Amino acid sequence: MRLWYLFRSILRRLHMWWRASRFRRHGAYIGKRVWIGSRVVTDWPFAQFLEVQDDVTLGDGTNIILHDATLTVVTGDVPARFGKVTIGRGTCLGHQVTVMPGVTIGEQSLIGACSLVTKDIPPRSFAFGVPARVRGTIDELRTRYLDRMEEELARGDSHIAYWEVPAWHEHRVEWSHARSSRERFLRDHNPQNVPQRGKQAGK
């Protein structure tokens, strides 16, 4: 079984390498240990305007736009605008985030799912919305997250569970320890086996 997990992790690494190589072939800079989700796209002919630094996570459906030719198409008498997009080291973009041309997202920032990033985001910031606005720092978000976790655990809420993810950067390519830990977690916290709120077990 351990050999199977190792083989699977190698396949996942190759898959990530293949996704990153597509960006690199078009001229983008892609750093080390970058996680690229499914359906992540950019303006391929202008990919040299994209820089993704080390340890970045691009969620499924991320759309990175490197030029704006909308007014050019409508009026025909103004030039298209191009802008470099830089995504700083250790940053995470949630699912279906859209980043507009000329934007720099500072290192170790978090962009909420379905956000539209039109302006620069400072380092270690948490931002979301359409357009995305900075809602605080990563440290503030971490404090709120842990406070909410303590409240939910104290209530004994059976619909919420927390998993101590082992070695996150390794987990992303499914090392055997992380995968077996995840399987145990899912087995022990299956919500289908927990009675719904307000209902007696067996009814």
Secondary structure, DSSP 8 states (H G I E B T S, - for coil): -HHHHHHHHHHHHHHHHHHHHHHHHTT-EE-TT-EE-TT-EE-GGGGGGEEE-TT-EE-TT-EE--EE-HHHHHHSSS--EE--EEE-TT-EE-TT-EE-TT-EE-TT-EE-TT-EE-S-B-TTEEEETTTTEEEEEHHHHHHHHHHHHHHHHHHT-TT------SSHHHHTTT-HHHHHHHHHHHHHT-GGGS--TT--TT-
